[in-house]
Every structure is written in structure tokens, then in C-alpha cells.
Amino acid sequence: MGNKRGQVTLFIIIAIVIVAAMLFGWFAWQDYQKNKQKMLEIETETAHIKGYLQDCLKNTATDGLCVNIPHKFWNDIPFISCSV
């Protein structure tokens, strides 16, 4: 009879572990969804800043190439038009 009592205890412990794992997964999923929504909001708010920085970097890089190209051996770079 003691063997069955130990078996029931083992099943109860396993059930508690399974329920705890399911609750942890559910709470983790809810937190993930909330953070995902916040990240999408931040991304839409900062889209104009990203565009400005990309344009600025492109212009700066193009200006740097236009200044340095006449002094180097590059004769024709098709994607950059320099008005020098």
C-alpha cells in the first residue's frame, strides 16, 4: 500500500511541474507580445530619424568620394555624379 501512495505523490509532483511550466510559458508569451508591440511603436516613431541619418550618410559619403576621386585613379564611377 505504501508503494501506491508514493506513486500518487510522484504523479502529483509531475502534474504540478507541468502546470507550472505551462503557466510560465503563457506568461512569457504574453510578455513577448507586449514587448513586440512596444518595439513596433518605437520603430514607427523613429522611422523618420532613420531616413534622415541614411540620407545624411549617403550625402556625406558621396561628397567625400567626389573630393577624393579626382586625385585617384578612378575615372568613371557610374552611381556618383560629381559636379566638380
N, C-alpha and C positions, 0 to 999 in steps of 0.2 A: 504494500500500500504506500510506503514511503517513496517508491520509485515513481508512481503516478503523480504524486504531489510535486516532486522535483521536475517532472516533465511539464506539468501545468505551469509551474513557475518559469520554466525556460520559455514556453510559448508566450506567456505574458510579457516577459522581458523583450522577446523578439518583436512582439506587437508594438510595444512602447517605442522601440528603436525605429521601427518602420513608420509609425505615426510621426515621430519627431523628425525623421528625415523628410517626410512629405511636407510637414509644416515649414521646415527650413527652406525647402525648395520653393514653396509657394511664396514665402516672404521674400526670398532672394529674387524671384521672378517679378514681384510687384516693385521692388526697389529698382531693378533693372529697367523696367518700363518707365518708371518715374524719371530716372536719370536720362534715359533715351529721349524723352520728351523735352527735358531741360536742354540737352545738347542740341536738339533741332531748333529750339528757340534761340539759343546763343548763336548757332550757325546762321540763321536768317538775320539776326541783328548785326552780325559782323561781316556780312557779305559785301557791303559797300566798302568797308575798310580793306578787305582782301583785294577787291578790284583796284582800289586806289594804289595799294602797295605794288601790285603786279604791273600796273601802268607806269608807275614811278621807276621801278627797277628796269623795265623794258626801255624806257626813255634814257635812263642813265647809262645802261649798257650800250645802247645804240650810239649815244653821244661819245662814250669812251672809245668805241670802235672807230667812229668817224674821225676822231682826233688822231688815233694811232695808225689807221690804215695807210695814209699817205707815206708814212715813214717806214713801212714794212714792205714785204714782197707781195702782198695780196693785191691783185689788180682788180678783181671783179668778185664782189660778194652780192649775189642776186637778191637777197632778202633785206638788204640795208641800202637805203638811198641817202647818201650824204650830200648835203649842199655846201660843199667847201669851195 
